[in-house]
Amino acid sequence: RMNRLDDRISTALQRQSESAEATQKHVQDAKASVASLEQRIRQVQQKASQSEKTVREITKDMKRLDCAKKNLQRTITTLKRLHMLIHAVEQLRLACLLKPFPDYKNASHLVDAIRLLLRNFDGYKQKVEPIRLLSQKVDDLQCELRYSLHRGFRTVGFGIEKTLELEAKSKYKSLVIVEEGQELENLAMPPEVMAGGTLLVDSLGPEARREFITCFAQDHLVEYSKIFKPVKKQPVEKPRVSSFKAQPEASKEDTKPEFALEFIEKRFLWFRNLLKEVEDKYPAVFPNYWNLEYFVTKIFLKRTRSHILSLLTGPTKDPDSNNATILLKALQKTIQFEKEVTAALQREFGTIFKEESSKAEAPPTKGQKSPKKGNGGPALGESSAKEDTETASTIQEAVDSLLGAASSAYDNHMGPYIALEEQSMDEQLVMALEDRTVDTRGELPVFTTSTKLFVYIKGSITRCTVLTKGNAFFLLYRAFQDSLKKYAQVLSSKLPPPLPQSSVGLGMNVPFGNKETQVQSYRVPQGEEVTVCHVIGTCEYCADTVEALEDLIRDTVDDEFKEKIDMMGQQEVFHDITAKAIRVLVSGLENRLEEALKMMTGTNWAMFDEVGEESDYVRYMHKAIHPYVTASRGLIPISYFRSFCDKFAMGFTNTYYKTVLQLKKISEPGSQQLLLDVYNLKTLFLKLPVLEASNSSASTPTARKAVPAGSTIAPAMYTKMVQKQFKSIELLLKMTGTPVNLLIDVFKDQWIGGTALDLQTVMSLKGLKRSEQAAMLERFGLDPATARRGATVNLTSATIMTERFQDSAAKVNSDLSNMRQKVDDFRKSFR
């Protein structure tokens, strides 16, 4: 195997040496071939360059001939266009000089053709003098056609003499020098010639059409300005008359001028006659897509608006502008005319207004092209983005609404009308001061004056929005705000006045910081609690209705005033009166119990030795509380009735606790009797929110129609609060009735968290002496010195109660402030 392997290696080396020589030879041959190929390529390139040069020399003359041909064709085309232009200009000149009237219809076609031909010579107008002169000639001919057309329309509308007066003020002048008398003889232009003139105006472009319509409208409104433009009245000097001569008769009262606000309808009657006159004098002349009647009306309304503004303010102010009746009548007539003329333009002339073009496509009238969907065309003085700037569009275009074009002048001058509405509402408020009639048709009885006020406000809104929804309506909204605040004060005046501080029986000093503020107390006469409840129900009704009124006004007023509508302040005023009325209701019932509490304090509880039924003062309280509460329950909302029960229960228990502390000494049987009385009162107060009226008093005519059936269980929160309040009273009385030898042990066991001050309060009610109190305080755990000092201070139970009440009152005031803040935040979150 090794030999065979050696043989193979040697054979391979031999073949490799032989192939290396062959490979070197092939490489040299390839290099020679590449060099030969490169030489041939260079030869081909040289031959190609020579061929290209030869071809260029051959085609040089051909290119020259081709360029000459193009220039010749362009020259021939330009000459033909120039010939056509010159011919068209000549035809336009002949059409312009045609007698008796220029051929406007043919001229309109020539104007279009000349415009297209002149585009080819735009670059030569400044460089080539003949082209400039030709363009100038075209402009002169167009001016001459405009002049003759204006003269023809004016002559048909006003006659020759007035036409000359109008031409003296016009910017168009005739370039044809002829005798004036001869020219004016045959200018009664027939309708077909004038219709051709409208085609000419269209061919001159949209600007020419707008200018023609404006000039036409201004010419026909010259007489209107002469008659109805306000002018300042000049004082007329009375002629002097000798005293020896007979005195002249008194002159008749000066009549009002035609332009006065009282005669505003005469303006619109004059314009209706003008439209009829235009229709009679120019029959079938103006195409519908011109909207000529619309633009004449719009210019008339703008001019009328300026006249109305002059009558409402300035040196030409009409004295009747302060008369609400005449002012409202003028505004109504103006709005009525705007609506009537809008309907007439739609009905008789096929005018399309932008409000309806966005909803539906108006059907095309006779001789009118169907408008494209959603085509909101420009009004007078505007141009569409897609409109041809050289030729006026012949498509019926949507135009702006005419509503408010003249009537908007009144918007900022409706002070007399607002004052009249305020006066009417003030008269209702004056009547409401004494009117206590109640409307029982709703869920709650309310004063009829409130429903009448809101009915009047709604009617006032209806009357105003028919006329305007802008600034005047916003000022009326301000008047509503003032009247509602005044009505809130009227409701407040129906509440009993607060008692003088010297006559307050159960008033309590409520601390605020380091100061004490006397809570106002109210005495409610017998039966007047019904009036207080009606005030609460009326305030609730007003607050709810004010919110709906705010939404109604915001939805109705113009967009620029929507963000300014806010009647939260009026709602807060009614809520404040409601809170005050509840305080009056609570205070009134507390003051009715003053006699019973005097009976309680007048009893000698130290000598009381027999426990029987409830005391006389408890029965007195039952007779006072039951009818008062049941009457209130049927007249005010459930939420407010529960608030009344909460406040009364809290106030009564505090007062009762304070009264107990004012008793000098209570015996053990006396404390047992008081515990029985307290249990009786607690039973009454636990049923307070669900007390039912007796048969004799259930038929109150102003009671709520449907007191919720089955509501025999008092709210859990209320029950918990009452039990807690009475528990402190019961605990105090139990401690007072405990024997002295067991007092310390029972006090520590039952009065959880009781302090030495509480113990001293109990001992004061038991009538213990100072030495006995000091001994008891030592047994309670105080050191002897502190016990003696506490006993010698001789604090009465009333003083202790006052200090404790001040602390609890401060806490209650803090809680109320936090609650009010949360309620305000909750209300604002819905705005």
Sequence and secondary structure as in RCSB ss.txt:
>XXXX:A:sequence
RMNRLDDRISTALQRQSESAEATQKHVQDAKASVASLEQRIRQVQQKASQSEKTVREITKDMKRLDCAKKNLQRT
ITTLKRLHMLIHAVEQLRLACLLKPFPDYKNASHLVDAIRLLLRNFDGYKQKVEPIRLLSQKVDDLQCELRYSLH
RGFRTVGFGIEKTLELEAKSKYKSLVIVEEGQELENLAMPPEVMAGGTLLVDSLGPEARREFITCFAQDHLVEYS
KIFKPVKKQPVEKPRVSSFKAQPEASKEDTKPEFALEFIEKRFLWFRNLLKEVEDKYPAVFPNYWNLEYFVTKIF
LKRTRSHILSLLTGPTKDPDSNNATILLKALQKTIQFEKEVTAALQREFGTIFKEESSKAEAPPTKGQKSPKKGN
GGPALGESSAKEDTETASTIQEAVDSLLGAASSAYDNHMGPYIALEEQSMDEQLVMALEDRTVDTRGELPVFTTS
TKLFVYIKGSITRCTVLTKGNAFFLLYRAFQDSLKKYAQVLSSKLPPPLPQSSVGLGMNVPFGNKETQVQSYRVP
QGEEVTVCHVIGTCEYCADTVEALEDLIRDTVDDEFKEKIDMMGQQEVFHDITAKAIRVLVSGLENRLEEALKMM
TGTNWAMFDEVGEESDYVRYMHKAIHPYVTASRGLIPISYFRSFCDKFAMGFTNTYYKTVLQLKKISEPGSQQLL
LDVYNLKTLFLKLPVLEASNSSASTPTARKAVPAGSTIAPAMYTKMVQKQFKSIELLLKMTGTPVNLLIDVFKDQ
WIGGTALDLQTVMSLKGLKRSEQAAMLERFGLDPATARRGATVNLTSATIMTERFQDSAAKVNSDLSNMRQKVDD
FRKSFR
>XXXX:A:secstr
 HHHHHHHHHHHHHHHHHHHHHHHHHHHHHHHHHHHHHHHHHHHHHHHHHHHHHHHHHHHHHHHHHHHHHHHHHH
HHHHHHHHHHHHHHHHHHHHHH SSS  HHHHHHHHHHHHHHHGGGGGGTTT HHHHHHHHHHHHHHHHHHHHHH
HHHHHHHH HHHHHHHHHH S    S   HHHHTTT    HHHHHHHHHHHHHH HHHHHHHHHHHHHHHTHHHH
HHHS             TTS            TTSGGGHHHHHHHHHHHHHHHHHHSTT S GGG HHHHHHHHH
HHHHHHHHHHHHSSTT  GGGG HHHHHHHHHHHHHHHHHHHHHHHHHH   BHHHHTT      TT     TT 
    TT   TTS SSS   S   B   TTTTGGGGGGG HHHHHHHHHHHHHHHHHHHH   EE SSSS EEHHH
HHHHHHHHHHHHHHHHH SSHHHHHHHHHHHHHHHHHHHHHHHTS  B  GGG SS  EEEETTEEEE   B   
TTHHHHHHHHHHHHHHHHHHHHHHHHHHHHHS HHHHTT   HHHHHHHHHHHHHHHHHHHHHHHHHTHHHHHHH
HHS TTS     S  HHHHHHHHHHHHHHHHHHTTS HHHHHHHHHHHHHHHHHHHHHHHHH S   HHHHHHHH
HHHHHHHHHHHTGGG    TTTTT TTS S   TT  S  HHHHHHHHHHHHHHHHHHHHHHS HHHHHHHHHHH
STT  HHHHHHHHHHHT  HHHHHHHHHHHT  HHHHHHHHHH   HHHHHHHHHHHHHHHHHHHHHHHHHHHHH
HHHTT 
